Amino acid sequence: MFSWMRWAIKHSHTKDKQDNNTHVIGRNLGSGVTDMPSTHYFEELYGVTEERALNFWASHLDEAIGSKQWSQIRDSTGVYLASVLGHFCLQSVDRMEILSPDYSPNDLEFRQFADLTQIAELMMRQLTSAMNPLWMESAGAHILLYAGFFQNQNKGRHNIEFYSAMGRECYLMAAVGKRARVMKLMATDFNQYLFYLANLHRHLRESRYLIRTEN
């Protein structure tokens, strides 16, 4: 699912074309948004760095949703959206491990989800037990990915409006501590962010970064 996303970043010239504002976003990643994990593996294999991934997504969010809307969210939830997409690009995920009944990340780990159904199942358990804010953020981020960026692939199997409401609740449950403001902002306009990411996917598919199979 993510291989063409990594390909697009590796083969783009976005890093050399970023404006000054986007470079500022890249340098300020650690302020109020989720830090991405170590990416030495992907940097060696794909030639992708954290800064390059973040700047790639920030640049194309700007193009996909329009400069006016982007300027309104860029320094708050815009940075967060770019960091979520960058995280999934740079994270190596074993789907079979995630689906295994033995998969049990601890409470301090950013939980991985194989699909939207897993998120719904976790949500039901969380609503009847002690809530885990980090897992709720992780669920919300995965909904952004599956029901937003990959919406076209999932809308035939899942009710996007249902997951939009669920994503909003996930971010409200994640709104604790120093990052509560960003989480609440994500919850407030969650449905709009799904729309933005669906547009971003279409934008990339129609752009020169489309992967063409080799003969």
Salt bridges, closest charged atoms under 4 A:
GLU51 OE2 - HIS23 ND1 3.86
GLU63 OE1 - HIS60 ND1 3.51
GLU63 OE1 - HIS203 NE2 2.96
ASP75 OD1 - ARG74 NE 3.36
ASP115 OD2 - ARG95 NH2 3.95
GLU137 OE1 - ARG179 NH1 2.98
GLU169 OE2 - ARG168 NH1 3.08
